[in-house]
Amino acid sequence: MRKVITILVPVVAVVALTGLLIYFAKRPSPISKDEKPTSESHPPQAAYGDTIVQASIGDASYLNPILASDSASGDINGYVYNGLVKYDKNLKLVGDLAESWDISDDGLVITFHLRKNVNWHDGEPFTSEDVKFTYKKLVDPNTRTPYASDYLMVDRLEIVDPYTVKIVYEEPFSPGLESWGMGVIPQHVFEKGDFNNHPANRHPIGTGPYRFVEWKTDERIVLEVNEDYFEGRPFIDRIIYRIVPDQAVQFLELRKGTIDTMGLTPDQFQKEAVNKEFLDNFNKFRYPGFGYTYLGYNLKNPLFEDKRVRQAITYAVNRQEIIDGVLLGLGQISTGPFPPTSWAYNKTVPVYEHNPEKAKKLLYNCGWKDGDGDGILDRQGEPFSFTLMTNQGNKMRQLCATIIQSNLRQIGIQVKIRILEWASFIHQYIDKKNFDAVILGWSLSRDPDQYSIWHSSQIKEGQYNFVSYGNPEVDRLLVEGRQTFDMEKRKEIYYKIHAILGEEQPYTFLYVADALPVVHKRFHGIEVAPAGIGYNFIKWYVPRDQQKYTR
């Protein structure tokens, strides 16, 4: 399972919140290396060459899939590395570095048969030793990874031969196959040195369709085509991933032609990207997202320990105002940890309708009263005041923060807004739990296992349960959900989790936004599918007479 903390509406490279923004879902779909250009595989006008320039609000943190937990890093890792499996355009698990696999009748053993004649970007061969090394690093307690919980379920990994590995689980683990979409890293590169601070975390060597060229911090990351890619040479020669920490500036650069693709804001999609000149040069896309934006609370802060306080805040926040005024109708209210398009989504979980009076009553019952008449609630002499943080450059989150600030002021809660640069926000505040409340987003796997987000064992520094949520019943259900293969039984489990989280409100679940990617029209071969538009990136091309850049 890959959960990714999103900076903003992600760019096309990460399938633009297609409903699937996990590391290995971003892998392009295959073209056989032996395939000949035909009307079906290579359209007559398809040509090699050109560069695509993509925009991101924030810089990457680690170009190492084991360590990376943010969408910026995931974008690049998705081009450089491969997992054993990936999702195809219809969200079906298919082979990536694994040609095939066998699963035992009891579900405890997965045997992967690996592709042969796959090389790392430095020419060294990929073998089962690399898979074993990757596994060992994932379960090493010294590795700073948020993904260990998936692999601690493994009893042992056996190398059968250079191209066969056997994964043996201690007990049933339903997301097991999906978890092997984790990018495999090269043993010969990482076996010496400090793994967490290894030079290769900034100069990666993978097996993917693109090779690393350079990384200029807070400026750009450049990749070039891997002409020997095992699934066939991608058409586009280079990817330039530009760090532009403001969506308005990104849009200006898009219109000037210095950026080719970005994720539009609703305001840009509905009001700015509408004139004939724009539509003559760009293709806009819209489809349901598979992530959500939330107001998260530091549950170690005494202000938020009582669920009635969190419920009150949710009642006070006018989420429909956010949908209408911020998303311009391009999204819907979120009720819990699963988006409406998930099979785990529980439709019976009630929506907290905007009700300031009910919010005030709940707070009064918790002892919060305006004792001194200054309009701010207080309890035992302490005012109800907190700081709400979010990342810079994301206009939607900043507008949400302003609406939340206004809504809570009306019920006597004082909110101070603080906007932070992305890397600092994550590493200095989120990872270290140095916050009162935050506005962030999750991009999710299609499998509803959210052990790493909600289980009480996942609250250490750098792990995903940074709000420090803990509930023994949710812990039990999360484990049960992982150990259950029957779809209907799993659905019942996740329905219960959805209901409990809806009741306890460890987050105020704000909204599920539509994905709104835009791509310059010179790029052809883009096809919208359940997986979004980025699943077949190696098939995107620019006709020779339309190419803009040369290598």
Buried (B, 14 or more C-beta within 10 A) or exposed (E): BBBBBBBBBBBBBBBBBBBBBBBBBBBBBBBEEEEEEEEEEBBEEBBBBBBBBBBBBBBBBBBBBBBBBBBBBBBBBBBBBBBBBBBBBEBEBBBBBBEEBEEEEEBBBBBBBBBEEBBBBEEBBBBBBBBBBBBEBBBBEEBBBBBBBBBEBBEEBBBEEEBBBBBBBEEBBBBBBBBBBBBBBBBBBBEEEEBBEBEBBBEBBBBBBBBBBEBEEEEBBBBBBBEBBBBBBBBBBBBBBBBBBBBBBBBBBBBEEBBBBBBBBBBBBBEBBEEEEBEEBBBBBBBBBBBBBBBBBBBEBEBBEBBBBBBBBBBBBBBBBBBEBBBBEBBBBBBBBBBBBBEBBBEEBEBBEBBBEBBBBBBBEBEBBBEEEEEBBBBEEEBBBBEBBBBBBBBBBBBBBBBBBEBBBEBBBBBEBBBBBBBEBBEEBBBEBEBBBBBBBBBBBBBBBBBBBBBBBBBEEBBBBBBBBBBEEBBEBBBBBBBBEEEEEBBBBBBBBBBBBBEBBBBBBBBBBBBBBBBBBBBBBBEBBBBBBBBBBBBBBBBEEBBBBEE
